[in-house]
Amino acid sequence: METSFFHVEINLKQFDERFGTLLPAHRAYVNALLMKGQIQSYSVAEDRSKLWIVLNCHELDVENLINKMPLHIYFEDYNITPLLFHNNHEQMMPAISLN
């Protein structure tokens, strides 16, 4: 099954004291998905009210990946938009060989 790109816009709830305890696990999860290429980009608004993620995965996995995030309890709601394509500057740079 082929993967596709999805833009996810998440509205965040107000953080409380539990947020800090969940943050290390959340960052580890996000970093693992970044390394696997399932997360293409991850951004948080300066006022911490929104989170934007571009995912590269199967359509059936989008909500599962979002709901597995340790901070998902702070997700008020979210909107998933299928993308036709997603470009970034790393795709424009030639691969560097260390040989």
TAUR-V434233 format. One record per pair of residues at least 24 apart in sequence whose C-alpha atoms are under 10 Angstrom apart, sorted by the first residue. I is the first residue (numbers start at 1). J is the second residue. Records with the same first field share a line. If there is no record, write none. Layout:
I = J + J
//
This chain:
1 = 57 + 58 + 59
2 = 56 + 57 + 58 + 59
3 = 38 + 55 + 56 + 57 + 58 + 59 + 60 + 61
4 = 38 + 55 + 56 + 57 + 58 + 59 + 62 + 82 + 83 + 84 + 85 + 86
5 = 38 + 39 + 40 + 54 + 55 + 56 + 57 + 58 + 59 + 62 + 81 + 82 + 83 + 84 + 85 + 86
6 = 39 + 40 + 53 + 54 + 55 + 56 + 57 + 58 + 59 + 62 + 79 + 80 + 81 + 82 + 83 + 84 + 85 + 86
7 = 40 + 41 + 52 + 53 + 54 + 55 + 56 + 62 + 79 + 80 + 81 + 82 + 83 + 86
8 = 42 + 51 + 52 + 53 + 54 + 55 + 62 + 63 + 66 + 78 + 79 + 80 + 81 + 82
9 = 43 + 44 + 50 + 51 + 52 + 53 + 54 + 77 + 78 + 79 + 80 + 81
10 = 44 + 49 + 50 + 51 + 52 + 53 + 66 + 72 + 74 + 75 + 76 + 77 + 78 + 79 + 80
11 = 45 + 48 + 49 + 50 + 51 + 52 + 74 + 75 + 76 + 77 + 78 + 79
12 = 44 + 45 + 48 + 49 + 50 + 51 + 71 + 72 + 73 + 74 + 75 + 76 + 77 + 78
13 = 48 + 49 + 50 + 72 + 73 + 74 + 75 + 76 + 77
14 = 48 + 49 + 74 + 75 + 76
15 = 48 + 49 + 71 + 73 + 74
16 = 74
18 = 71
19 = 70 + 71 + 73 + 74
20 = 71
21 = 70 + 71
22 = 69 + 70 + 71 + 72
23 = 70 + 71
24 = 70
25 = 69 + 70 + 71
26 = 68 + 69 + 70 + 71 + 72
27 = 69 + 70 + 71
28 = 69 + 70
29 = 65 + 68 + 69 + 70
30 = 65 + 69 + 70
33 = 65
38 = 62 + 65
39 = 65
40 = 86 + 87 + 88
41 = 86 + 88
49 = 75 + 76
50 = 75 + 76 + 78
51 = 75 + 78
52 = 78 + 79
53 = 80
54 = 80 + 81 + 82 + 83 + 86
55 = 80 + 82 + 83 + 86
56 = 83 + 85 + 86
//
